[in-house]
Amino acid sequence: MASQNLPKVKRIGSNTEGVLSDILSKKSPNGSEYELSNEIYENDKGIDYKKIGIPTNYTINYKKK
């Protein structure tokens, strides 16, 4: 995300997976455990890339498997 502010940097490949936040692990009173994404990461224009991922300047379509 920080590279978006650098004019000479070009991102090549495919979008990131949109997973930026650390995980907050908790335990409920009945003993079950759960995890939450508890942070919001936005670029300088206020765009949140959760789920959509950080885009590239040049996309390379390669096999994902």
PDB file of N, CA, C and O in Angstrom:
ATOM      1  N   MET A   1       0.826  -1.182   0.000  1.00  0.00           N
ATOM      2  CA  MET A   1       0.000   0.000   0.000  1.00  0.00           C
ATOM      3  C   MET A   1       0.877   1.256   0.000  1.00  0.00           C
ATOM      4  O   MET A   1       0.549   2.240  -0.663  1.00  0.00           O
ATOM      5  N   ALA A   2       1.976   1.227   0.730  1.00  0.00           N
ATOM      6  CA  ALA A   2       2.855   2.398   0.790  1.00  0.00           C
ATOM      7  C   ALA A   2       3.450   2.717  -0.572  1.00  0.00           C
ATOM      8  O   ALA A   2       3.750   3.877  -0.853  1.00  0.00           O
ATOM      9  N   SER A   3       3.627   1.714  -1.421  1.00  0.00           N
ATOM     10  CA  SER A   3       4.214   1.952  -2.740  1.00  0.00           C
ATOM     11  C   SER A   3       3.305   2.778  -3.643  1.00  0.00           C
ATOM     12  O   SER A   3       3.773   3.308  -4.650  1.00  0.00           O
ATOM     13  N   GLN A   4       2.040   2.901  -3.319  1.00  0.00           N
ATOM     14  CA  GLN A   4       1.121   3.702  -4.136  1.00  0.00           C
ATOM     15  C   GLN A   4       1.515   5.179  -4.144  1.00  0.00           C
ATOM     16  O   GLN A   4       1.156   5.907  -5.069  1.00  0.00           O
ATOM     17  N   ASN A   5       2.240   5.621  -3.139  1.00  0.00           N
ATOM     18  CA  ASN A   5       2.651   7.027  -3.053  1.00  0.00           C
ATOM     19  C   ASN A   5       4.001   7.290  -3.703  1.00  0.00           C
ATOM     20  O   ASN A   5       4.454   8.434  -3.736  1.00  0.00           O
ATOM     21  N   LEU A   6       4.646   6.259  -4.216  1.00  0.00           N
ATOM     22  CA  LEU A   6       5.955   6.419  -4.836  1.00  0.00           C
ATOM     23  C   LEU A   6       5.781   6.445  -6.353  1.00  0.00           C
ATOM     24  O   LEU A   6       5.446   5.419  -6.946  1.00  0.00           O
ATOM     25  N   PRO A   7       6.000   7.590  -6.990  1.00  0.00           N
ATOM     26  CA  PRO A   7       5.671   7.747  -8.409  1.00  0.00           C
ATOM     27  C   PRO A   7       6.448   6.836  -9.355  1.00  0.00           C
ATOM     28  O   PRO A   7       5.948   6.533 -10.438  1.00  0.00           O
ATOM     29  N   LYS A   8       7.635   6.394  -8.995  1.00  0.00           N
ATOM     30  CA  LYS A   8       8.430   5.571  -9.904  1.00  0.00           C
ATOM     31  C   LYS A   8       8.246   4.072  -9.676  1.00  0.00           C
ATOM     32  O   LYS A   8       8.834   3.264 -10.395  1.00  0.00           O
ATOM     33  N   VAL A   9       7.442   3.693  -8.692  1.00  0.00           N
ATOM     34  CA  VAL A   9       7.223   2.278  -8.383  1.00  0.00           C
ATOM     35  C   VAL A   9       5.995   1.780  -9.131  1.00  0.00           C
ATOM     36  O   VAL A   9       4.946   2.424  -9.110  1.00  0.00           O
ATOM     37  N   LYS A  10       6.125   0.640  -9.787  1.00  0.00           N
ATOM     38  CA  LYS A  10       5.005  -0.002 -10.475  1.00  0.00           C
ATOM     39  C   LYS A  10       4.803  -1.381  -9.865  1.00  0.00           C
ATOM     40  O   LYS A  10       5.762  -2.134  -9.691  1.00  0.00           O
ATOM     41  N   ARG A  11       3.563  -1.711  -9.541  1.00  0.00           N
ATOM     42  CA  ARG A  11       3.224  -3.024  -8.986  1.00  0.00           C
ATOM     43  C   ARG A  11       2.848  -3.938 -10.146  1.00  0.00           C
ATOM     44  O   ARG A  11       1.994  -3.603 -10.967  1.00  0.00           O
ATOM     45  N   ILE A  12       3.502  -5.104 -10.199  1.00  0.00           N
ATOM     46  CA  ILE A  12       3.328  -6.055 -11.297  1.00  0.00           C
ATOM     47  C   ILE A  12       2.890  -7.392 -10.712  1.00  0.00           C
ATOM     48  O   ILE A  12       3.442  -7.841  -9.708  1.00  0.00           O
ATOM     49  N   GLY A  13       1.903  -8.030 -11.336  1.00  0.00           N
ATOM     50  CA  GLY A  13       1.455  -9.353 -10.890  1.00  0.00           C
ATOM     51  C   GLY A  13      -0.047  -9.419 -10.795  1.00  0.00           C
ATOM     52  O   GLY A  13      -0.746  -9.259 -11.795  1.00  0.00           O
ATOM     53  N   SER A  14      -0.553  -9.655  -9.586  1.00  0.00           N
ATOM     54  CA  SER A  14      -1.997  -9.687  -9.358  1.00  0.00           C
ATOM     55  C   SER A  14      -2.291  -8.982  -8.039  1.00  0.00           C
ATOM     56  O   SER A  14      -1.397  -8.760  -7.222  1.00  0.00           O
ATOM     57  N   ASN A  15      -3.554  -8.637  -7.849  1.00  0.00           N
ATOM     58  CA  ASN A  15      -3.946  -7.979  -6.596  1.00  0.00           C
ATOM     59  C   ASN A  15      -3.530  -8.823  -5.399  1.00  0.00           C
ATOM     60  O   ASN A  15      -3.465 -10.050  -5.474  1.00  0.00           O
ATOM     61  N   THR A  16      -3.249  -8.139  -4.295  1.00  0.00           N
ATOM     62  CA  THR A  16      -3.038  -8.872  -3.052  1.00  0.00           C
ATOM     63  C   THR A  16      -4.372  -9.494  -2.648  1.00  0.00           C
ATOM     64  O   THR A  16      -5.389  -9.240  -3.295  1.00  0.00           O
ATOM     65  N   GLU A  17      -4.384 -10.280  -1.620  1.00  0.00           N
ATOM     66  CA  GLU A  17      -5.617 -10.949  -1.200  1.00  0.00           C
ATOM     67  C   GLU A  17      -6.505 -10.077  -0.325  1.00  0.00           C
ATOM     68  O   GLU A  17      -7.602 -10.500   0.040  1.00  0.00           O
ATOM     69  N   GLY A  18      -6.072  -8.897   0.016  1.00  0.00           N
ATOM     70  CA  GLY A  18      -6.899  -7.997   0.811  1.00  0.00           C
ATOM     71  C   GLY A  18      -6.911  -8.341   2.291  1.00  0.00           C
ATOM     72  O   GLY A  18      -7.830  -7.961   3.016  1.00  0.00           O
ATOM     73  N   VAL A  19      -5.893  -9.059   2.737  1.00  0.00           N
ATOM     74  CA  VAL A  19      -5.796  -9.440   4.146  1.00  0.00           C
ATOM     75  C   VAL A  19      -4.686  -8.588   4.760  1.00  0.00           C
ATOM     76  O   VAL A  19      -3.504  -8.875   4.574  1.00  0.00           O
ATOM     77  N   LEU A  20      -5.064  -7.552   5.481  1.00  0.00           N
ATOM     78  CA  LEU A  20      -4.079  -6.613   6.006  1.00  0.00           C
ATOM     79  C   LEU A  20      -4.045  -6.578   7.534  1.00  0.00           C
ATOM     80  O   LEU A  20      -2.992  -6.320   8.119  1.00  0.00           O
ATOM     81  N   SER A  21      -5.150  -6.826   8.170  1.00  0.00           N
ATOM     82  CA  SER A  21      -5.273  -6.681   9.616  1.00  0.00           C
ATOM     83  C   SER A  21      -4.707  -7.885  10.362  1.00  0.00           C
ATOM     84  O   SER A  21      -4.737  -9.012   9.869  1.00  0.00           O
ATOM     85  N   ASP A  22      -4.195  -7.622  11.552  1.00  0.00           N
ATOM     86  CA  ASP A  22      -3.842  -8.709  12.454  1.00  0.00           C
ATOM     87  C   ASP A  22      -5.126  -9.335  12.987  1.00  0.00           C
ATOM     88  O   ASP A  22      -6.200  -8.742  12.881  1.00  0.00           O
ATOM     89  N   ILE A  23      -5.017 -10.513  13.549  1.00  0.00           N
ATOM     90  CA  ILE A  23      -6.180 -11.221  14.085  1.00  0.00           C
ATOM     91  C   ILE A  23      -6.243 -11.018  15.599  1.00  0.00           C
ATOM     92  O   ILE A  23      -5.245 -11.170  16.303  1.00  0.00           O
ATOM     93  N   LEU A  24      -7.429 -10.675  16.079  1.00  0.00           N
ATOM     94  CA  LEU A  24      -7.682 -10.562  17.511  1.00  0.00           C
ATOM     95  C   LEU A  24      -8.380 -11.846  17.949  1.00  0.00           C
ATOM     96  O   LEU A  24      -9.527 -12.087  17.574  1.00  0.00           O
ATOM     97  N   SER A  25      -7.702 -12.660  18.731  1.00  0.00           N
ATOM     98  CA  SER A  25      -8.258 -13.932  19.215  1.00  0.00           C
ATOM     99  C   SER A  25      -8.940 -13.718  20.559  1.00  0.00           C
ATOM    100  O   SER A  25      -8.381 -13.079  21.450  1.00  0.00           O
ATOM    101  N   LYS A  26     -10.135 -14.247  20.703  1.00  0.00           N
ATOM    102  CA  LYS A  26     -10.910 -14.118  21.944  1.00  0.00           C
ATOM    103  C   LYS A  26     -11.560 -15.441  22.302  1.00  0.00           C
ATOM    104  O   LYS A  26     -11.657 -16.346  21.472  1.00  0.00           O
ATOM    105  N   LYS A  27     -12.000 -15.543  23.540  1.00  0.00           N
ATOM    106  CA  LYS A  27     -12.708 -16.725  24.026  1.00  0.00           C
ATOM    107  C   LYS A  27     -14.017 -16.263  24.642  1.00  0.00           C
ATOM    108  O   LYS A  27     -14.030 -15.350  25.468  1.00  0.00           O
ATOM    109  N   SER A  28     -15.119 -16.890  24.242  1.00  0.00           N
ATOM    110  CA  SER A  28     -16.423 -16.518  24.786  1.00  0.00           C
ATOM    111  C   SER A  28     -16.618 -17.184  26.153  1.00  0.00           C
ATOM    112  O   SER A  28     -15.888 -18.114  26.496  1.00  0.00           O
ATOM    113  N   PRO A  29     -17.596 -16.715  26.932  1.00  0.00           N
ATOM    114  CA  PRO A  29     -17.840 -17.285  28.260  1.00  0.00           C
ATOM    115  C   PRO A  29     -18.117 -18.792  28.242  1.00  0.00           C
ATOM    116  O   PRO A  29     -17.837 -19.474  29.228  1.00  0.00           O
ATOM    117  N   ASN A  30     -18.664 -19.327  27.138  1.00  0.00           N
ATOM    118  CA  ASN A  30     -18.933 -20.762  27.096  1.00  0.00           C
ATOM    119  C   ASN A  30     -17.713 -21.579  26.662  1.00  0.00           C
ATOM    120  O   ASN A  30     -17.794 -22.800  26.526  1.00  0.00           O
ATOM    121  N   GLY A  31     -16.579 -20.898  26.446  1.00  0.00           N
ATOM    122  CA  GLY A  31     -15.336 -21.604  26.132  1.00  0.00           C
ATOM    123  C   GLY A  31     -14.997 -21.677  24.650  1.00  0.00           C
ATOM    124  O   GLY A  31     -13.885 -22.071  24.301  1.00  0.00           O
ATOM    125  N   SER A  32     -15.923 -21.309  23.768  1.00  0.00           N
ATOM    126  CA  SER A  32     -15.593 -21.349  22.343  1.00  0.00           C
ATOM    127  C   SER A  32     -14.662 -20.188  21.999  1.00  0.00           C
ATOM    128  O   SER A  32     -14.705 -19.126  22.619  1.00  0.00           O
ATOM    129  N   GLU A  33     -13.836 -20.421  21.011  1.00  0.00           N
ATOM    130  CA  GLU A  33     -12.869 -19.410  20.607  1.00  0.00           C
ATOM    131  C   GLU A  33     -13.273 -18.813  19.267  1.00  0.00           C
ATOM    132  O   GLU A  33     -13.858 -19.492  18.422  1.00  0.00           O
ATOM    133  N   TYR A  34     -12.960 -17.558  19.086  1.00  0.00           N
ATOM    134  CA  TYR A  34     -13.241 -16.891  17.807  1.00  0.00           C
ATOM    135  C   TYR A  34     -12.147 -15.871  17.526  1.00  0.00           C
ATOM    136  O   TYR A  34     -11.427 -15.441  18.427  1.00  0.00           O
ATOM    137  N   GLU A  35     -12.041 -15.495  16.257  1.00  0.00           N
ATOM    138  CA  GLU A  35     -11.040 -14.524  15.842  1.00  0.00           C
ATOM    139  C   GLU A  35     -11.705 -13.428  15.020  1.00  0.00           C
ATOM    140  O   GLU A  35     -12.604 -13.684  14.220  1.00  0.00           O
ATOM    141  N   LEU A  36     -11.241 -12.203  15.236  1.00  0.00           N
ATOM    142  CA  LEU A  36     -11.794 -11.049  14.543  1.00  0.00           C
ATOM    143  C   LEU A  36     -10.694 -10.264  13.838  1.00  0.00           C
ATOM    144  O   LEU A  36      -9.571 -10.165  14.333  1.00  0.00           O
ATOM    145  N   SER A  37     -11.025  -9.718  12.698  1.00  0.00           N
ATOM    146  CA  SER A  37     -10.169  -8.742  12.051  1.00  0.00           C
ATOM    147  C   SER A  37     -10.541  -7.403  12.683  1.00  0.00           C
ATOM    148  O   SER A  37     -11.648  -6.906  12.476  1.00  0.00           O
ATOM    149  N   ASN A  38      -9.635  -6.826  13.443  1.00  0.00           N
ATOM    150  CA  ASN A  38     -10.001  -5.668  14.253  1.00  0.00           C
ATOM    151  C   ASN A  38      -9.295  -4.374  13.872  1.00  0.00           C
ATOM    152  O   ASN A  38      -9.277  -3.429  14.661  1.00  0.00           O
ATOM    153  N   GLU A  39      -8.714  -4.314  12.681  1.00  0.00           N
ATOM    154  CA  GLU A  39      -8.019  -3.107  12.262  1.00  0.00           C
ATOM    155  C   GLU A  39      -8.501  -2.702  10.868  1.00  0.00           C
ATOM    156  O   GLU A  39      -8.905  -3.545  10.067  1.00  0.00           O
ATOM    157  N   ILE A  40      -8.451  -1.433  10.602  1.00  0.00           N
ATOM    158  CA  ILE A  40      -8.799  -0.918   9.279  1.00  0.00           C
ATOM    159  C   ILE A  40      -7.563  -0.237   8.713  1.00  0.00           C
ATOM    160  O   ILE A  40      -7.009   0.679   9.320  1.00  0.00           O
ATOM    161  N   TYR A  41      -7.142  -0.695   7.546  1.00  0.00           N
ATOM    162  CA  TYR A  41      -6.009  -0.091   6.860  1.00  0.00           C
ATOM    163  C   TYR A  41      -6.529   0.618   5.616  1.00  0.00           C
ATOM    164  O   TYR A  41      -7.140  -0.003   4.746  1.00  0.00           O
ATOM    165  N   GLU A  42      -6.282   1.922   5.538  1.00  0.00           N
ATOM    166  CA  GLU A  42      -6.698   2.716   4.387  1.00  0.00           C
ATOM    167  C   GLU A  42      -5.478   3.417   3.808  1.00  0.00           C
ATOM    168  O   GLU A  42      -4.522   3.722   4.520  1.00  0.00           O
ATOM    169  N   ASN A  43      -5.528   3.667   2.499  1.00  0.00           N
ATOM    170  CA  ASN A  43      -4.447   4.444   1.913  1.00  0.00           C
ATOM    171  C   ASN A  43      -4.695   5.932   2.167  1.00  0.00           C
ATOM    172  O   ASN A  43      -5.648   6.298   2.855  1.00  0.00           O
ATOM    173  N   ASP A  44      -3.846   6.773   1.617  1.00  0.00           N
ATOM    174  CA  ASP A  44      -3.962   8.209   1.896  1.00  0.00           C
ATOM    175  C   ASP A  44      -5.223   8.837   1.313  1.00  0.00           C
ATOM    176  O   ASP A  44      -5.566   9.965   1.666  1.00  0.00           O
ATOM    177  N   LYS A  45      -5.914   8.131   0.431  1.00  0.00           N
ATOM    178  CA  LYS A  45      -7.171   8.622  -0.139  1.00  0.00           C
ATOM    179  C   LYS A  45      -8.393   8.033   0.565  1.00  0.00           C
ATOM    180  O   LYS A  45      -9.528   8.270   0.151  1.00  0.00           O
ATOM    181  N   GLY A  46      -8.154   7.261   1.636  1.00  0.00           N
ATOM    182  CA  GLY A  46      -9.244   6.689   2.411  1.00  0.00           C
ATOM    183  C   GLY A  46      -9.817   5.401   1.847  1.00  0.00           C
ATOM    184  O   GLY A  46     -10.898   4.980   2.259  1.00  0.00           O
ATOM    185  N   ILE A  47      -9.113   4.761   0.905  1.00  0.00           N
ATOM    186  CA  ILE A  47      -9.600   3.519   0.313  1.00  0.00           C
ATOM    187  C   ILE A  47      -9.166   2.335   1.172  1.00  0.00           C
ATOM    188  O   ILE A  47      -7.987   2.189   1.497  1.00  0.00           O
ATOM    189  N   ASP A  48     -10.123   1.502   1.530  1.00  0.00           N
ATOM    190  CA  ASP A  48      -9.888   0.284   2.306  1.00  0.00           C
ATOM    191  C   ASP A  48      -9.846  -0.888   1.326  1.00  0.00           C
ATOM    192  O   ASP A  48     -10.815  -1.129   0.606  1.00  0.00           O
ATOM    193  N   TYR A  49      -8.736  -1.614   1.296  1.00  0.00           N
ATOM    194  CA  TYR A  49      -8.557  -2.689   0.324  1.00  0.00           C
ATOM    195  C   TYR A  49      -8.915  -4.073   0.870  1.00  0.00           C
ATOM    196  O   TYR A  49      -8.582  -5.090   0.262  1.00  0.00           O
ATOM    197  N   LYS A  50      -9.598  -4.106   2.026  1.00  0.00           N
ATOM    198  CA  LYS A  50     -10.019  -5.394   2.573  1.00  0.00           C
ATOM    199  C   LYS A  50     -10.930  -6.078   1.561  1.00  0.00           C
ATOM    200  O   LYS A  50     -11.819  -5.440   0.998  1.00  0.00           O
ATOM    201  N   LYS A  51     -10.722  -7.342   1.331  1.00  0.00           N
ATOM    202  CA  LYS A  51     -11.455  -8.207   0.397  1.00  0.00           C
ATOM    203  C   LYS A  51     -11.079  -7.977  -1.069  1.00  0.00           C
ATOM    204  O   LYS A  51     -10.985  -8.944  -1.825  1.00  0.00           O
ATOM    205  N   ILE A  52     -10.858  -6.716  -1.497  1.00  0.00           N
ATOM    206  CA  ILE A  52     -10.569  -6.487  -2.914  1.00  0.00           C
ATOM    207  C   ILE A  52      -9.081  -6.568  -3.223  1.00  0.00           C
ATOM    208  O   ILE A  52      -8.705  -6.859  -4.359  1.00  0.00           O
ATOM    209  N   GLY A  53      -8.237  -6.317  -2.246  1.00  0.00           N
ATOM    210  CA  GLY A  53      -6.796  -6.376  -2.445  1.00  0.00           C
ATOM    211  C   GLY A  53      -6.236  -5.110  -3.068  1.00  0.00           C
ATOM    212  O   GLY A  53      -6.958  -4.331  -3.689  1.00  0.00           O
ATOM    213  N   ILE A  54      -4.946  -4.922  -2.893  1.00  0.00           N
ATOM    214  CA  ILE A  54      -4.262  -3.767  -3.460  1.00  0.00           C
ATOM    215  C   ILE A  54      -4.001  -4.057  -4.936  1.00  0.00           C
ATOM    216  O   ILE A  54      -3.404  -5.082  -5.264  1.00  0.00           O
ATOM    217  N   PRO A  55      -4.439  -3.173  -5.827  1.00  0.00           N
ATOM    218  CA  PRO A  55      -4.310  -3.436  -7.258  1.00  0.00           C
ATOM    219  C   PRO A  55      -2.893  -3.240  -7.782  1.00  0.00           C
ATOM    220  O   PRO A  55      -2.052  -2.601  -7.150  1.00  0.00           O
ATOM    221  N   THR A  56      -2.663  -3.810  -8.953  1.00  0.00           N
ATOM    222  CA  THR A  56      -1.379  -3.656  -9.624  1.00  0.00           C
ATOM    223  C   THR A  56      -1.494  -2.606 -10.721  1.00  0.00           C
ATOM    224  O   THR A  56      -2.594  -2.221 -11.117  1.00  0.00           O
ATOM    225  N   ASN A  57      -0.355  -2.156 -11.200  1.00  0.00           N
ATOM    226  CA  ASN A  57      -0.331  -1.290 -12.376  1.00  0.00           C
ATOM    227  C   ASN A  57      -0.346  -2.140 -13.652  1.00  0.00           C
ATOM    228  O   ASN A  57      -0.920  -1.748 -14.668  1.00  0.00           O
ATOM    229  N   TYR A  58       0.289  -3.297 -13.578  1.00  0.00           N
ATOM    230  CA  TYR A  58       0.351  -4.225 -14.698  1.00  0.00           C
ATOM    231  C   TYR A  58      -0.032  -5.611 -14.194  1.00  0.00           C
ATOM    232  O   TYR A  58       0.643  -6.175 -13.333  1.00  0.00           O
ATOM    233  N   THR A  59      -1.113  -6.152 -14.731  1.00  0.00           N
ATOM    234  CA  THR A  59      -1.605  -7.449 -14.295  1.00  0.00           C
ATOM    235  C   THR A  59      -0.989  -8.556 -15.135  1.00  0.00           C
ATOM    236  O   THR A  59      -0.930  -8.463 -16.361  1.00  0.00           O
ATOM    237  N   ILE A  60      -0.534  -9.596 -14.464  1.00  0.00           N
ATOM    238  CA  ILE A  60      -0.046 -10.801 -15.141  1.00  0.00           C
ATOM    239  C   ILE A  60      -1.031 -11.911 -14.815  1.00  0.00           C
ATOM    240  O   ILE A  60      -1.221 -12.253 -13.648  1.00  0.00           O
ATOM    241  N   ASN A  61      -1.650 -12.468 -15.827  1.00  0.00           N
ATOM    242  CA  ASN A  61      -2.608 -13.568 -15.626  1.00  0.00           C
ATOM    243  C   ASN A  61      -1.866 -14.884 -15.653  1.00  0.00           C
ATOM    244  O   ASN A  61      -1.568 -15.411 -16.725  1.00  0.00           O
ATOM    245  N   TYR A  62      -1.566 -15.418 -14.490  1.00  0.00           N
ATOM    246  CA  TYR A  62      -0.888 -16.695 -14.370  1.00  0.00           C
ATOM    247  C   TYR A  62      -1.752 -17.640 -13.580  1.00  0.00           C
ATOM    248  O   TYR A  62      -2.680 -17.219 -12.888  1.00  0.00           O
ATOM    249  N   LYS A  63      -1.452 -18.915 -13.680  1.00  0.00           N
ATOM    250  CA  LYS A  63      -2.254 -19.918 -12.977  1.00  0.00           C
ATOM    251  C   LYS A  63      -2.138 -19.731 -11.477  1.00  0.00           C
ATOM    252  O   LYS A  63      -1.049 -19.482 -10.959  1.00  0.00           O
ATOM    253  N   LYS A  64      -3.255 -19.851 -10.780  1.00  0.00           N
ATOM    254  CA  LYS A  64      -3.281 -19.643  -9.322  1.00  0.00           C
ATOM    255  C   LYS A  64      -2.958 -20.913  -8.556  1.00  0.00           C
ATOM    256  O   LYS A  64      -2.648 -20.845  -7.366  1.00  0.00           O
ATOM    257  N   LYS A  65      -3.022 -22.071  -9.203  1.00  0.00           N
ATOM    258  CA  LYS A  65      -2.757 -23.329  -8.500  1.00  0.00           C
ATOM    259  C   LYS A  65      -1.282 -23.644  -8.466  1.00  0.00           C
ATOM    260  O   LYS A  65      -0.882 -24.669  -7.913  1.00  0.00           O
TER     261      LYS A  65
END
